[in-house]
Amino acid sequence: MTDQQPVGHFRAIDIDSYHMHFKPEDHVLVDVRELEEWVTGHIPWAIHIPLNDLPDRLAEIPADKPVVVVCASGVRSLYGAQFLLGNGYPEVYSLDDGTKGWIKKRLPIEF
């Protein structure tokens, strides 16, 4: 038995830091909410992969860019980010306050 930790970088990031440091083309934003949540509004450049579908859809998420995971409020995104880190993604973030926080700050959304 080994005491290996996942190799990679993980942290939660607040919306202001995310908005300031990430551009749509330099990372992948994965929205892990359910379809009925996604259609009520999502961050424009996000790709939609519900949390339960992540294991079957990893091929859709490039591993050569940072990955930011978002949900409604920041709980499911933590699980999704930790899952991605454990599956070899080297730089993963969870967006604090999620889509609800994004909308509250009046940042752009799509329907």
C-alpha positions in Angstrom: 0.0 0.0 0.0 1.3 3.5 -0.8 0.4 6.9 0.6 0.3 8.6 -2.8 -1.7 11.8 -3.0 -3.3 12.8 -6.3 -0.8 14.7 -8.4 -2.1 18.0 -9.4 -3.4 21.3 -8.1 -6.9 21.9 -6.6 -8.5 24.9 -4.9 -11.7 26.7 -4.6 -11.8 30.1 -6.3 -14.2 33.0 -5.7 -16.1 34.5 -8.5 -14.2 37.8 -8.5 -10.8 36.0 -8.8 -12.1 33.7 -11.5 -13.5 36.6 -13.5 -10.3 38.5 -13.2 -7.8 35.7 -13.9 -9.5 33.4 -16.4 -10.5 34.1 -20.0 -12.9 31.7 -21.8 -10.2 30.5 -24.2 -7.6 29.6 -21.6 -9.5 27.1 -19.5 -12.5 24.7 -19.6 -15.6 25.6 -17.5 -17.7 22.5 -16.6 -21.2 23.1 -15.3 -22.2 20.0 -13.3 -25.8 20.9 -12.6 -28.8 18.9 -13.8 -30.4 19.8 -17.2 -33.4 21.5 -15.5 -31.0 23.9 -13.7 -28.8 24.4 -16.8 -31.7 25.7 -18.9 -32.6 28.3 -16.3 -29.3 30.1 -17.1 -25.6 29.3 -17.3 -22.3 31.0 -17.8 -21.9 31.5 -21.6 -18.7 29.5 -22.2 -19.5 26.6 -19.9 -20.0 23.0 -21.1 -22.7 21.0 -19.5 -21.9 17.7 -17.9 -24.1 16.7 -15.0 -22.1 15.5 -11.9 -23.4 11.9 -12.2 -22.3 11.8 -15.9 -18.7 12.9 -15.3 -17.2 9.4 -15.1 -18.6 8.5 -18.5 -17.8 11.8 -20.2 -14.2 12.6 -19.2 -13.1 12.4 -22.8 -15.1 15.7 -23.4 -12.9 17.6 -20.9 -9.4 18.5 -22.2 -6.7 17.8 -19.6 -4.2 20.3 -21.1 -6.0 23.3 -19.8 -7.1 24.3 -16.3 -10.6 23.1 -15.5 -13.1 25.1 -13.4 -16.1 23.3 -12.1 -19.3 25.2 -11.3 -22.7 24.1 -9.9 -25.6 26.1 -8.4 -23.9 27.1 -5.1 -20.5 25.5 -4.9 -21.1 22.1 -3.2 -21.4 19.7 -6.2 -18.6 21.6 -7.9 -16.3 20.5 -5.1 -17.1 16.9 -5.6 -16.7 17.3 -9.4 -13.4 19.1 -9.0 -12.0 16.4 -6.6 -13.2 13.7 -9.0 -11.3 15.3 -11.9 -8.2 15.8 -9.8 -8.3 12.1 -8.9 -8.6 11.2 -12.5 -5.4 12.9 -13.6 -6.5 16.5 -14.4 -3.5 18.5 -13.3 -5.2 21.9 -12.5 -8.7 22.0 -11.2 -10.8 24.7 -9.5 -14.2 24.8 -7.9 -16.1 28.0 -8.3 -17.4 29.3 -4.9 -21.0 30.4 -4.8 -21.7 28.8 -8.2 -24.1 30.0 -10.8 -26.3 31.6 -8.1 -23.4 33.8 -7.0 -22.6 34.6 -10.7 -26.1 35.7 -11.4 -26.3 37.7 -8.1 -23.2 39.7 -9.3 -25.1 40.4 -12.5 -22.5 38.7 -14.7 -23.5 37.4 -18.2 -25.6 34.3 -18.5 -27.1 32.4 -21.4 -30.4 30.5 -21.6 
